Amino acid sequence: MLKILVVPDKFKGCLSSQEAASLISQAFEKAGHEVVTSPLADGGEGTVEAVLSAVKGTKKTVQVQDPLGRNIKSFLGTYLDADCLPAKTAQECPQTAVIEMAAASGLQLLSGSEQNPLITSTFGTGQLIEAALNERVSKIIIGVGGSATNDGGMGAAAALGALLLDDNGQALKPIGENLIKVNDYDLSGVDERIARTEITVATDVGNPFYGSDGAAFVYGPQKGANEEQVKELDDGLKNLADIIKEKSGLDLQVLKGSGAAGGLAGGLVAFLGAKITPGTQLICELLNLEEKVKKVDLVVTGEGRVDEQTLYGKAPSGVINLAKKYDKKIVMICGQLGEGSEKLEQAGIKLYPLANNVYEAEQCIIDPKPAIKKAVQEIIKDV
């Protein structure tokens, strides 16, 4: 009997990380193996659930605005500092909030025809931050994957009291097309609790704020922007960065990851005093994965599409690094193989794709259970 750690990311469009972990675990358990599950996340969808499953926190539903300003139900998670208990009471212990911006400002909240980063805003993400402050937290962790926005964080800042001003000193609507119109900003009205709260932005995206490798050029097309709109957004981000540098001395362009989520990461640093940290590393720490890896014989991770980037910053990369650190055998279940996936095999990671063609992929989306069961059987046979 093997002791197995099952720690998959989501299979986008098919399974959440929690669902994938459950199906994979069930298949191993039916074969008589001992399983520890720990759903993974990368800062996008599923981050709150993954963290709360590990730290036994509380999920809270709140109303916020979606990227187009419509009221929707969203959520955040909170948990107590485990090191504080049982020495102090729960009321005395520091509390941390976990937010995934995709739950308020994510691309999955819009239909294809609605996707346009010129008119979307991170205002709802700011409302999630405010909701976290209302829970009296001392720390806020913000995962910034899956955004529909390219507003440089103006929306989130505006929701917390910041004003983005045009040439006439008038407040601008915090959307992408107004980036170029920003001439000044006023932070005097920002919620005073922000100054007392440690805000961490979790991302593995290293893009700068603007330029050919920046937020607009790299990710704008995925959010519905055409070539002309991408240029407009990039010019706007450069303008905002210039204003921020002139006013505060902060150069967002040299800050790694400032372009994450359409510049939200950089905006949170500039307007709210946040810090950017590697998301995969942070999530692995929150899930206590290092200790879990030490205690098992086999590590099973996975995601929807494996490609060269899986080794460099995607959520499973942290698991892979930990497994290698402790010389644990690691395998990977994946929806499909993408370009460069052979590099994982070369690195000693055996891949088990659920689908080898379009038909199999369609069947997996309808019912992934048979393909996962088959993959697990192959893993057991191989190990």
Sequence and secondary structure as in RCSB ss.txt:
>XXXX:A:sequence
MLKILVVPDKFKGCLSSQEAASLISQAFEKAGHEVVTSPLADGGEGTVEAVLSAVKGTKKTVQVQDPLGRNIKSF
LGTYLDADCLPAKTAQECPQTAVIEMAAASGLQLLSGSEQNPLITSTFGTGQLIEAALNERVSKIIIGVGGSATN
DGGMGAAAALGALLLDDNGQALKPIGENLIKVNDYDLSGVDERIARTEITVATDVGNPFYGSDGAAFVYGPQKGA
NEEQVKELDDGLKNLADIIKEKSGLDLQVLKGSGAAGGLAGGLVAFLGAKITPGTQLICELLNLEEKVKKVDLVV
TGEGRVDEQTLYGKAPSGVINLAKKYDKKIVMICGQLGEGSEKLEQAGIKLYPLANNVYEAEQCIIDPKPAIKKA
VQEIIKDV
>XXXX:A:secstr
  EEEE    BTTTB HHHHHHHHHHHHHHTT EEEE     SSTTHHHHHHHHHT EEEEEEEE TTS EEEEE
EEEEE TTTTTTS TTTS EEEEEETHHHHBGGGS GGG  TTT   HHHHHHHHHHHHTT SEEEEE  SB   
STTHHHHHHTT EEE TTS B   SGGGGGG  EEE TTS GGGGGSEEEEEE     SSSTTSHHHHHGGGGT 
 HHHHHHHHHHHHHHHHHHHHHH   GGGSTTTTHHHHHHHHHHHHH  EEEEHHHHHHHHTTHHHHHHT SEEE
EEEEEE GGGGTTSHHHHHHHHHHHTT EEEEEEEEE TTTHHHHHTT EEEES SSHHHHHHHHH  HHHHHHH
HHHHHHH 
